[in-house]
């Protein structure tokens, strides 16, 4: 018995010694970094096996997370959604099929190509009626920059999104091809619209698009958010289904049936790998659909915080699904705790790591680390002006898996310098420990 006790104490002392060595060495790396001395950085490194934090720097301070916010949206999806995304709610009344939106981002989305819900409507022999009014938010999230309205990453939010809520502009044999084609009459060329390069710009308040008097270059691709409106939604859906769509003002009954679209894993993956803001924002509405009639992002976030995030060491300031807003504020140690909760919820590292970017291999981490078939960093990036973060899981050469959150705010250096320094430090920990 004494022998076993002695062995246990010896192993415990070795473990403590290893943790102290890691903490001491990582602290030296941070202290000697000429890059990190030029701005405010937060970092937390956690050992899942022992449940101990190995090293912290400003880990209890709040940082702007940018797209690290999607980790919260991702976790909520794991907790709240069934295996497939609820896409439409509907009832049959006589010769009519009345349907309501759920906010499903996969509905006819360009990459996911979710067609099950659309096929359901198309194949029905009933008269189709859309009943709007579930969404009670604005077309932009809390704190979004309106200057970015023409950029692909800031599509508008609504309860029945179609085709990413984007107009896809493509070059085809020297001519402009538009998807959806319905927008072809919304274009004009303007001699006063002088630009050195070809670029499509939408009027802020309407679906009037301008292009310069230039030939569209071969291989040109641009995605421009269109201005969402109820008449446009009806036109797009009717044009897609080749069927008339009526409009009704009817409250959704509690017993309305659900038609699902794509698998939840595929939608969550498409949000995480390319860091898709549109999917992230629309998913908050899908979560709200699980709670009741109203589709409201703020109420969905409040429910998620109260129900699933009480274990976080610091209360999050969470205002949107994507991280476009600078109103979001999280601490590195809270993100580490969230990542631990995600790991345990999925309970399958292979499945989890296939759904998030992998350093040197996939998603937004593909070009951050050297190209490899054996990545050692799996996680989420987050970038805004003066903000660049990485949070996720780090595999070491000795077979350990650590959780980390590396948050960099308020710098004026080139973002490439910040990225290189993060990669250098994470590579050091991977190789050393």
DRENDO-1510 file (C-alpha; in Angstrom, 1 decimal, always signed):
<recs>
REC; n; res; u; v; w
REC; 1; UNK; +0.0; +0.0; +0.0 .
REC; 2; UNK; +2.8; +2.3; +0.9 .
REC; 3; UNK; +4.5; +1.4; -2.4 .
REC; 4; UNK; +1.4; +2.4; -4.4 .
REC; 5; UNK; +1.1; +5.6; -2.4 .
REC; 6; UNK; +4.8; +6.4; -3.1 .
REC; 7; UNK; +4.4; +5.8; -6.9 .
REC; 8; UNK; +1.3; +8.0; -6.9 .
REC; 9; UNK; +3.1; +10.8; -5.2 .
REC; 10; UNK; +6.0; +10.4; -7.6 .
REC; 11; UNK; +3.8; +10.6; -10.7 .
REC; 12; UNK; +2.0; +13.6; -9.2 .
REC; 13; UNK; +5.3; +15.4; -8.6 .
REC; 14; UNK; +6.5; +14.6; -12.1 .
REC; 15; UNK; +3.2; +16.0; -13.5 .
REC; 16; UNK; +3.5; +19.2; -11.4 .
REC; 17; UNK; +7.1; +19.6; -12.5 .
REC; 18; UNK; +6.1; +19.2; -16.2 .
REC; 19; UNK; +3.4; +21.8; -15.8 .
REC; 20; UNK; +5.7; +24.3; -14.2 .
REC; 21; UNK; +8.3; +23.7; -16.9 .
REC; 22; UNK; +5.8; +24.4; -19.6 .
REC; 23; UNK; +4.5; +27.5; -17.8 .
REC; 24; UNK; +8.0; +28.8; -17.3 .
REC; 25; UNK; +9.2; +28.2; -20.9 .
REC; 26; UNK; +6.0; +29.6; -22.5 .
REC; 27; UNK; +6.3; +32.7; -20.2 .
REC; 28; UNK; +9.8; +33.2; -21.5 .
REC; 29; UNK; +8.7; +33.0; -25.1 .
REC; 30; UNK; +6.0; +35.7; -24.5 .
REC; 31; UNK; +8.4; +37.9; -22.5 .
REC; 32; UNK; +11.0; +37.8; -25.3 .
REC; 33; UNK; +8.6; +38.4; -28.2 .
REC; 34; UNK; +9.3; +41.8; -29.8 .
REC; 35; UNK; +6.0; +41.6; -31.6 .
REC; 36; UNK; +3.8; +41.0; -28.5 .
REC; 37; UNK; +5.4; +44.0; -26.7 .
REC; 38; UNK; +3.8; +46.4; -29.2 .
REC; 39; UNK; +0.1; +45.8; -28.3 .
REC; 40; UNK; -2.3; +44.0; -26.0 .
REC; 41; UNK; -2.4; +40.2; -26.2 .
REC; 42; UNK; -4.3; +37.6; -24.2 .
REC; 43; UNK; -3.4; +34.0; -24.0 .
REC; 44; UNK; -4.5; +30.8; -22.2 .
REC; 45; UNK; -3.2; +27.3; -22.5 .
REC; 46; UNK; -5.1; +24.5; -20.9 .
REC; 47; UNK; -4.4; +20.8; -20.3 .
REC; 48; UNK; -7.6; +18.8; -20.8 .
REC; 49; UNK; -6.1; +15.7; -19.2 .
REC; 50; UNK; -5.3; +17.3; -15.9 .
REC; 51; UNK; -7.8; +20.1; -16.0 .
REC; 52; UNK; -5.1; +22.6; -15.2 .
REC; 53; UNK; -4.4; +25.9; -16.9 .
REC; 54; UNK; -0.7; +25.7; -17.9 .
REC; 55; UNK; -0.1; +29.4; -18.8 .
REC; 56; UNK; -2.1; +32.6; -18.8 .
REC; 57; UNK; -1.5; +36.1; -19.9 .
REC; 58; UNK; -4.3; +38.6; -19.5 .
REC; 59; UNK; -6.6; +35.6; -19.8 .
REC; 60; UNK; -9.2; +37.2; -17.5 .
REC; 61; UNK; -9.4; +40.4; -19.6 .
REC; 62; UNK; -12.0; +41.0; -22.3 .
REC; 63; UNK; -11.1; +41.1; -26.0 .
REC; 64; UNK; -12.9; +41.7; -29.2 .
REC; 65; UNK; -13.3; +38.1; -30.6 .
REC; 66; UNK; -14.2; +38.8; -34.2 .
REC; 67; UNK; -15.0; +35.4; -35.8 .
REC; 68; UNK; -14.1; +33.5; -32.6 .
REC; 69; UNK; -17.7; +34.4; -31.8 .
REC; 70; UNK; -18.7; +31.6; -34.2 .
REC; 71; UNK; -17.4; +29.1; -31.6 .
REC; 72; UNK; -20.3; +30.1; -29.4 .
REC; 73; UNK; -22.7; +29.8; -32.3 .
REC; 74; UNK; -21.2; +26.4; -33.1 .
REC; 75; UNK; -21.7; +25.1; -29.5 .
REC; 76; UNK; -25.3; +26.3; -29.4 .
REC; 77; UNK; -26.0; +24.4; -32.6 .
REC; 78; UNK; -24.5; +21.2; -31.0 .
REC; 79; UNK; -26.8; +21.7; -28.0 .
REC; 80; UNK; -30.0; +22.9; -29.7 .
REC; 81; UNK; -30.4; +21.4; -33.1 .
REC; 82; UNK; -31.6; +17.9; -34.2 .
REC; 83; UNK; -29.6; +16.0; -36.8 .
REC; 84; UNK; -31.0; +18.0; -39.6 .
REC; 85; UNK; -31.7; +21.8; -39.9 .
REC; 86; UNK; -35.3; +22.8; -39.5 .
REC; 87; UNK; -36.0; +24.6; -42.8 .
REC; 88; UNK; -39.7; +25.4; -43.0 .
REC; 89; UNK; -42.8; +25.2; -40.7 .
REC; 90; UNK; -46.1; +24.4; -42.4 .
REC; 91; UNK; -49.7; +23.5; -42.1 .
REC; 92; UNK; -52.2; +22.1; -44.6 .
REC; 93; UNK; -55.6; +23.8; -44.7 .
REC; 94; UNK; -58.0; +22.5; -47.4 .
REC; 95; UNK; -56.4; +23.0; -50.8 .
REC; 96; UNK; -53.7; +25.3; -49.3 .
REC; 97; UNK; -50.2; +24.7; -47.9 .
REC; 98; UNK; -49.2; +27.6; -45.6 .
REC; 99; UNK; -45.5; +27.9; -44.7 .
REC; 100; UNK; -43.3; +30.0; -42.4 .
REC; 101; UNK; -39.5; +30.5; -42.5 .
REC; 102; UNK; -37.1; +29.3; -39.8 .
REC; 103; UNK; -34.1; +31.4; -40.9 .
REC; 104; UNK; -32.5; +28.2; -42.4 .
REC; 105; UNK; -29.3; +29.4; -44.2 .
REC; 106; UNK; -29.0; +26.2; -46.2 .
REC; 107; UNK; -32.2; +26.9; -48.2 .
REC; 108; UNK; -30.9; +26.9; -51.8 .
REC; 109; UNK; -27.5; +28.1; -50.5 .
REC; 110; UNK; -24.9; +28.2; -53.3 .
REC; 111; UNK; -22.4; +25.8; -51.7 .
REC; 112; UNK; -24.6; +23.6; -49.5 .
REC; 113; UNK; -27.3; +23.5; -52.2 .
REC; 114; UNK; -30.0; +22.5; -49.7 .
REC; 115; UNK; -33.0; +21.7; -51.9 .
REC; 116; UNK; -35.1; +19.3; -49.8 .
REC; 117; UNK; -37.4; +22.1; -48.4 .
REC; 118; UNK; -37.7; +23.7; -51.9 .
REC; 119; UNK; -38.5; +20.3; -53.4 .
REC; 120; UNK; -41.2; +19.7; -50.8 .
REC; 121; UNK; -42.9; +22.9; -51.9 .
REC; 122; UNK; -42.4; +22.3; -55.6 .
REC; 123; UNK; -43.9; +18.8; -55.4 .
REC; 124; UNK; -47.0; +19.8; -53.5 .
REC; 125; UNK; -50.3; +19.8; -55.3 .
REC; 126; UNK; -51.6; +22.4; -52.9 .
REC; 127; UNK; -51.7; +26.2; -53.4 .
REC; 128; UNK; -48.7; +27.7; -51.7 .
REC; 129; UNK; -48.9; +30.6; -49.3 .
REC; 130; UNK; -46.0; +32.2; -47.5 .
REC; 131; UNK; -46.8; +33.7; -44.1 .
REC; 132; UNK; -44.0; +36.2; -43.0 .
REC; 133; UNK; -43.6; +38.0; -39.7 .
REC; 134; UNK; -41.7; +35.6; -37.4 .
REC; 135; UNK; -38.5; +37.6; -37.6 .
REC; 136; UNK; -38.4; +40.6; -35.2 .
REC; 137; UNK; -34.9; +41.9; -35.8 .
REC; 138; UNK; -33.3; +44.3; -38.2 .
REC; 139; UNK; -31.6; +43.5; -41.5 .
REC; 140; UNK; -28.2; +43.9; -39.9 .
REC; 141; UNK; -26.8; +42.7; -36.6 .
REC; 142; UNK; -26.1; +44.8; -33.5 .
REC; 143; UNK; -23.1; +47.0; -34.1 .
REC; 144; UNK; -22.4; +46.1; -37.7 .
REC; 145; UNK; -20.5; +48.5; -40.0 .
REC; 146; UNK; -22.9; +49.8; -42.7 .
REC; 147; UNK; -19.9; +50.8; -44.8 .
REC; 148; UNK; -19.5; +47.1; -45.7 .
REC; 149; UNK; -23.0; +46.7; -47.1 .
REC; 150; UNK; -21.6; +45.9; -50.6 .
REC; 151; UNK; -19.2; +43.2; -49.4 .
REC; 152; UNK; -20.1; +39.5; -49.6 .
REC; 153; UNK; -19.5; +38.8; -45.9 .
REC; 154; UNK; -22.3; +41.1; -44.8 .
REC; 155; UNK; -25.5; +39.7; -46.4 .
REC; 156; UNK; -28.7; +40.9; -44.8 .
REC; 157; UNK; -30.7; +38.8; -42.2 .
REC; 158; UNK; -34.2; +37.6; -42.7 .
REC; 159; UNK; -36.5; +34.7; -41.9 .
REC; 160; UNK; -36.6; +33.0; -45.3 .
REC; 161; UNK; -33.1; +33.5; -46.8 .
REC; 162; UNK; -32.7; +32.4; -50.5 .
REC; 163; UNK; -29.4; +31.7; -52.2 .
REC; 164; UNK; -27.2; +33.2; -49.5 .
REC; 165; UNK; -29.0; +36.5; -49.8 .
REC; 166; UNK; -26.3; +37.3; -52.4 .
REC; 167; UNK; -26.2; +38.2; -56.1 .
REC; 168; UNK; -23.5; +36.1; -57.7 .
REC; 169; UNK; -21.7; +38.0; -60.5 .
REC; 170; UNK; -19.7; +35.8; -62.9 .
REC; 171; UNK; -17.8; +36.3; -66.2 .
REC; 172; UNK; -18.8; +34.0; -69.0 .
REC; 173; UNK; -17.3; +34.4; -72.5 .
REC; 174; UNK; -16.8; +38.1; -71.9 .
REC; 175; UNK; -20.3; +38.7; -70.7 .
REC; 176; UNK; -21.8; +39.1; -67.2 .
REC; 177; UNK; -23.8; +36.2; -65.8 .
REC; 178; UNK; -26.0; +36.7; -62.8 .
REC; 179; UNK; -27.4; +34.3; -60.3 .
REC; 180; UNK; -30.3; +34.7; -59.6 .
REC; 181; UNK; -30.9; +35.9; -63.2 .
REC; 182; UNK; -34.0; +37.8; -62.0 .
REC; 183; UNK; -31.6; +40.7; -61.2 .
REC; 184; UNK; -30.6; +41.3; -64.8 .
REC; 185; UNK; -33.0; +44.3; -65.2 .
REC; 186; UNK; -31.5; +45.9; -62.0 .
REC; 187; UNK; -28.2; +46.7; -63.7 .
REC; 188; UNK; -26.9; +49.8; -65.4 .
REC; 189; UNK; -23.5; +51.0; -66.6 .
REC; 190; UNK; -22.5; +54.5; -65.7 .
REC; 191; UNK; -19.9; +56.6; -67.4 .
REC; 192; UNK; -19.6; +58.7; -64.2 .
REC; 193; UNK; -18.9; +55.5; -62.3 .
REC; 194; UNK; -15.1; +55.6; -63.0 .
REC; 195; UNK; -13.0; +52.8; -61.7 .
REC; 196; UNK; -9.6; +51.4; -62.6 .
REC; 197; UNK; -10.8; +47.8; -62.2 .
REC; 198; UNK; -14.2; +46.2; -62.8 .
REC; 199; UNK; -16.4; +46.1; -59.7 .
REC; 200; UNK; -20.2; +46.0; -59.1 .
REC; 201; UNK; -21.7; +48.3; -56.6 .
REC; 202; UNK; -25.3; +48.2; -55.3 .
REC; 203; UNK; -27.2; +51.3; -54.2 .
REC; 204; UNK; -27.5; +51.2; -50.4 .
REC; 205; UNK; -31.3; +51.4; -50.2 .
REC; 206; UNK; -32.3; +49.5; -53.3 .
REC; 207; UNK; -31.4; +46.7; -55.7 .
REC; 208; UNK; -30.0; +49.0; -58.3 .
REC; 209; UNK; -26.5; +47.8; -59.3 .
REC; 210; UNK; -23.9; +49.8; -61.2 .
REC; 211; UNK; -20.9; +48.6; -63.1 .
REC; 212; UNK; -18.2; +50.6; -64.9 .
REC; 213; UNK; -17.9; +51.0; -68.6 .
REC; 214; UNK; -15.3; +48.2; -68.7 .
REC; 215; UNK; -15.3; +44.7; -70.1 .
REC; 216; UNK; -15.8; +42.2; -67.4 .
REC; 217; UNK; -12.5; +40.3; -67.0 .
REC; 218; UNK; -12.2; +36.6; -67.7 .
REC; 219; UNK; -12.7; +34.6; -64.5 .
REC; 220; UNK; -14.3; +37.5; -62.7 .
REC; 221; UNK; -16.3; +36.6; -59.6 .
REC; 222; UNK; -18.1; +38.8; -57.1 .
REC; 223; UNK; -20.8; +38.2; -54.6 .
REC; 224; UNK; -22.9; +41.3; -53.7 .
REC; 225; UNK; -25.6; +41.3; -51.0 .
REC; 226; UNK; -29.0; +42.1; -52.4 .
REC; 227; UNK; -31.5; +44.2; -50.6 .
REC; 228; UNK; -34.0; +41.9; -48.9 .
REC; 229; UNK; -37.7; +42.6; -49.2 .
REC; 230; UNK; -40.9; +40.7; -49.1 .
REC; 231; UNK; -41.8; +41.2; -52.8 .
REC; 232; UNK; -38.3; +40.1; -53.8 .
REC; 233; UNK; -38.5; +37.0; -51.6 .
REC; 234; UNK; -41.8; +36.0; -53.2 .
REC; 235; UNK; -40.5; +36.7; -56.7 .
REC; 236; UNK; -37.3; +34.7; -56.2 .
REC; 237; UNK; -39.1; +31.7; -54.7 .
REC; 238; UNK; -41.8; +31.7; -57.3 .
REC; 239; UNK; -39.2; +32.0; -60.1 .
REC; 240; UNK; -37.2; +29.1; -58.5 .
REC; 241; UNK; -40.2; +26.8; -57.9 .
REC; 242; UNK; -41.9; +27.7; -61.2 .
REC; 243; UNK; -45.1; +28.1; -59.2 .
REC; 244; UNK; -47.1; +31.1; -57.9 .
REC; 245; UNK; -46.6; +31.9; -54.2 .
REC; 246; UNK; -49.4; +33.7; -52.4 .
REC; 247; UNK; -49.1; +35.8; -49.3 .
REC; 248; UNK; -51.0; +35.4; -46.0 .
REC; 249; UNK; -50.8; +37.2; -42.7 .
REC; 250; UNK; -51.3; +34.2; -40.4 .
REC; 251; UNK; -49.8; +33.4; -37.0 .
REC; 252; UNK; -47.9; +30.1; -36.9 .
REC; 253; UNK; -49.8; +27.6; -34.7 .
REC; 254; UNK; -47.7; +25.7; -32.1 .
REC; 255; UNK; -48.5; +22.4; -33.9 .
REC; 256; UNK; -47.1; +23.5; -37.3 .
REC; 257; UNK; -45.1; +20.7; -38.8 .
REC; 258; UNK; -41.4; +20.9; -39.8 .
REC; 259; UNK; -39.6; +20.1; -43.0 .
REC; 260; UNK; -35.9; +19.7; -42.5 .
REC; 261; UNK; -33.2; +20.4; -45.1 .
REC; 262; UNK; -29.5; +19.4; -44.7 .
REC; 263; UNK; -27.6; +17.7; -41.9 .
REC; 264; UNK; -26.7; +19.9; -39.0 .
REC; 265; UNK; -23.1; +18.8; -39.2 .
REC; 266; UNK; -22.7; +19.9; -42.8 .
REC; 267; UNK; -24.2; +23.4; -42.1 .
REC; 268; UNK; -22.0; +23.9; -39.0 .
REC; 269; UNK; -19.0; +22.8; -40.9 .
REC; 270; UNK; -19.7; +25.2; -43.8 .
REC; 271; UNK; -20.0; +28.0; -41.2 .
REC; 272; UNK; -16.7; +27.2; -39.5 .
REC; 273; UNK; -14.3; +26.3; -42.3 .
REC; 274; UNK; -14.7; +29.4; -44.5 .
REC; 275; UNK; -16.0; +31.5; -41.5 .
REC; 276; UNK; -19.3; +32.2; -43.2 .
REC; 277; UNK; -21.0; +35.2; -41.5 .
REC; 278; UNK; -24.3; +34.6; -43.2 .
REC; 279; UNK; -24.7; +31.1; -42.0 .
REC; 280; UNK; -23.7; +32.1; -38.4 .
REC; 281; UNK; -26.3; +34.9; -38.2 .
REC; 282; UNK; -29.1; +32.9; -39.8 .
REC; 283; UNK; -28.4; +30.0; -37.4 .
REC; 284; UNK; -29.3; +32.2; -34.4 .
REC; 285; UNK; -32.8; +32.4; -36.0 .
REC; 286; UNK; -32.9; +28.7; -36.4 .
REC; 287; UNK; -32.1; +28.3; -32.7 .
REC; 288; UNK; -34.9; +30.8; -31.9 .
REC; 289; UNK; -37.2; +28.6; -34.0 .
REC; 290; UNK; -36.5; +25.8; -31.5 .
REC; 291; UNK; -37.8; +28.0; -28.7 .
REC; 292; UNK; -41.1; +29.2; -30.1 .
REC; 293; UNK; -42.8; +31.4; -32.7 .
REC; 294; UNK; -40.6; +34.5; -32.6 .
REC; 295; UNK; -37.3; +34.5; -34.5 .
REC; 296; UNK; -35.1; +36.9; -32.5 .
REC; 297; UNK; -31.3; +36.7; -32.3 .
REC; 298; UNK; -31.1; +38.6; -29.0 .
REC; 299; UNK; -33.6; +36.3; -27.3 .
REC; 300; UNK; -31.8; +33.2; -28.7 .
REC; 301; UNK; -28.5; +34.4; -27.3 .
REC; 302; UNK; -30.0; +35.2; -23.9 .
REC; 303; UNK; -31.5; +31.6; -23.8 .
REC; 304; UNK; -28.2; +30.1; -24.8 .
REC; 305; UNK; -26.3; +32.0; -22.1 .
REC; 306; UNK; -28.7; +31.1; -19.3 .
REC; 307; UNK; -29.1; +27.5; -20.3 .
REC; 308; UNK; -25.7; +26.4; -21.6 .
REC; 309; UNK; -23.0; +28.9; -20.7 .
REC; 310; UNK; -23.3; +29.3; -16.9 .
REC; 311; UNK; -20.0; +27.4; -16.4 .
REC; 312; UNK; -17.9; +30.0; -18.2 .
REC; 313; UNK; -15.5; +31.8; -15.8 .
REC; 314; UNK; -16.4; +35.3; -17.2 .
REC; 315; UNK; -19.8; +36.4; -18.4 .
REC; 316; UNK; -19.7; +36.8; -22.1 .
REC; 317; UNK; -20.8; +40.0; -23.9 .
REC; 318; UNK; -22.4; +38.4; -26.9 .
REC; 319; UNK; -24.4; +40.4; -29.4 .
REC; 320; UNK; -24.3; +38.6; -32.8 .
REC; 321; UNK; -23.7; +35.2; -34.4 .
REC; 322; UNK; -20.7; +35.9; -36.6 .
REC; 323; UNK; -18.4; +38.3; -34.8 .
REC; 324; UNK; -18.9; +41.2; -37.3 .
REC; 325; UNK; -19.8; +43.4; -34.3 .
REC; 326; UNK; -17.2; +44.9; -32.1 .
REC; 327; UNK; -19.8; +44.8; -29.3 .
REC; 328; UNK; -18.8; +41.1; -28.7 .
REC; 329; UNK; -16.4; +40.8; -25.8 .
REC; 330; UNK; -15.0; +37.5; -24.5 .
REC; 331; UNK; -12.0; +36.5; -22.3 .
REC; 332; UNK; -9.4; +33.9; -23.4 .
REC; 333; UNK; -10.1; +31.7; -20.4 .
REC; 334; UNK; -13.8; +31.7; -21.2 .
REC; 335; UNK; -13.1; +30.7; -24.8 .
REC; 336; UNK; -10.9; +27.9; -23.5 .
REC; 337; UNK; -13.7; +26.7; -21.2 .
REC; 338; UNK; -16.1; +26.8; -24.2 .
REC; 339; UNK; -13.7; +24.7; -26.3 .
REC; 340; UNK; -13.5; +22.2; -23.5 .
REC; 341; UNK; -17.3; +22.0; -23.5 .
REC; 342; UNK; -17.4; +21.6; -27.3 .
REC; 343; UNK; -14.8; +18.8; -27.1 .
REC; 344; UNK; -16.8; +16.9; -24.5 .
REC; 345; UNK; -20.1; +17.5; -26.3 .
REC; 346; UNK; -18.9; +16.1; -29.6 .
REC; 347; UNK; -17.0; +13.4; -27.8 .
REC; 348; UNK; -15.3; +12.4; -31.1 .
REC; 349; UNK; -12.1; +14.2; -31.9 .
REC; 350; UNK; -12.1; +13.0; -35.5 .
REC; 351; UNK; -15.6; +14.3; -36.1 .
REC; 352; UNK; -14.9; +17.6; -34.3 .
REC; 353; UNK; -11.6; +18.3; -36.1 .
REC; 354; UNK; -13.2; +17.6; -39.5 .
REC; 355; UNK; -15.7; +20.4; -38.8 .
REC; 356; UNK; -13.3; +23.2; -38.0 .
REC; 357; UNK; -10.2; +24.7; -39.8 .
REC; 358; UNK; -7.0; +22.7; -39.6 .
REC; 359; UNK; -3.6; +24.4; -39.8 .
REC; 360; UNK; -1.9; +24.0; -43.1 .
REC; 361; UNK; -4.8; +21.9; -44.4 .
REC; 362; UNK; -8.3; +23.4; -44.4 .
REC; 363; UNK; -10.5; +26.5; -43.8 .
REC; 364; UNK; -9.2; +29.8; -42.6 .
REC; 365; UNK; -6.1; +28.1; -41.1 .
REC; 366; UNK; -5.0; +26.5; -44.4 .
REC; 367; UNK; -2.6; +29.2; -45.3 .
REC; 368; UNK; -1.6; +30.2; -41.8 .
REC; 369; UNK; +0.6; +27.1; -41.1 .
REC; 370; UNK; +2.9; +25.2; -43.5 .
REC; 371; UNK; +1.0; +22.8; -45.8 .
REC; 372; UNK; +0.6; +19.4; -44.3 .
REC; 373; UNK; -1.5; +16.3; -44.2 .
REC; 374; UNK; -0.9; +16.0; -40.4 .
REC; 375; UNK; -2.0; +19.3; -38.9 .
REC; 376; UNK; -1.4; +20.0; -35.3 .
REC; 377; UNK; -3.7; +23.1; -34.8 .
REC; 378; UNK; -7.4; +22.9; -35.2 .
REC; 379; UNK; -9.5; +25.9; -34.4 .
REC; 380; UNK; -11.1; +29.2; -35.3 .
REC; 381; UNK; -9.6; +32.4; -36.5 .
REC; 382; UNK; -11.1; +35.9; -36.0 .
REC; 383; UNK; -10.1; +39.0; -37.9 .
REC; 384; UNK; -11.2; +42.6; -37.9 .
REC; 385; UNK; -9.2; +45.8; -38.3 .
REC; 386; UNK; -6.7; +45.7; -35.4 .
REC; 387; UNK; -8.0; +42.3; -34.3 .
REC; 388; UNK; -6.5; +38.8; -35.1 .
REC; 389; UNK; -7.2; +35.8; -33.0 .
REC; 390; UNK; -6.8; +32.0; -33.0 .
REC; 391; UNK; -8.5; +29.7; -30.5 .
REC; 392; UNK; -8.7; +25.9; -30.7 .
REC; 393; UNK; -6.9; +22.7; -30.0 .
REC; 394; UNK; -3.1; +22.0; -30.2 .
REC; 395; UNK; -1.6; +18.6; -30.6 .
REC; 396; UNK; +2.0; +18.2; -29.5 .
REC; 397; UNK; +4.7; +15.9; -30.7 .
REC; 398; UNK; +4.5; +14.0; -27.4 .
REC; 399; UNK; +0.8; +13.2; -28.1 .
REC; 400; UNK; -0.8; +15.7; -25.8 .
REC; 401; UNK; -3.9; +17.8; -26.8 .
REC; 402; UNK; -4.1; +21.2; -25.3 .
REC; 403; UNK; -6.7; +23.9; -25.6 .
REC; 404; UNK; -5.6; +27.5; -26.3 .
REC; 405; UNK; -7.0; +30.9; -27.0 .
REC; 406; UNK; -4.6; +33.5; -28.5 .
REC; 407; UNK; -6.3; +37.0; -28.7 .
REC; 408; UNK; -4.6; +40.0; -30.2 .
REC; 409; UNK; -6.3; +43.4; -30.1 .
REC; 410; UNK; -5.5; +47.1; -30.9 .
REC; 411; UNK; -2.4; +46.6; -32.9 .
REC; 412; UNK; -1.1; +48.8; -35.8 .
REC; 413; UNK; +1.3; +46.2; -37.2 .
REC; 414; UNK; +0.5; +44.3; -40.4 .
REC; 415; UNK; -1.8; +41.4; -39.6 .
REC; 416; UNK; +0.7; +39.1; -41.3 .
REC; 417; UNK; +3.2; +39.9; -38.5 .
REC; 418; UNK; +0.7; +39.0; -35.9 .
REC; 419; UNK; -0.2; +35.8; -37.6 .
REC; 420; UNK; +3.4; +34.7; -38.0 .
REC; 421; UNK; +4.1; +35.3; -34.4 .
REC; 422; UNK; +1.1; +33.3; -33.3 .
REC; 423; UNK; +2.2; +30.5; -35.6 .
REC; 424; UNK; +5.8; +30.6; -34.3 .
REC; 425; UNK; +4.7; +30.3; -30.7 .
REC; 426; UNK; +2.1; +27.6; -31.3 .
REC; 427; UNK; +4.7; +25.6; -33.3 .
REC; 428; UNK; +7.2; +26.0; -30.4 .
REC; 429; UNK; +4.7; +24.5; -28.0 .
REC; 430; UNK; +3.8; +21.7; -30.4 .
REC; 431; UNK; +7.5; +20.7; -30.9 .
REC; 432; UNK; +8.7; +21.3; -27.3 .
REC; 433; UNK; +5.9; +19.7; -25.2 .
</recs>
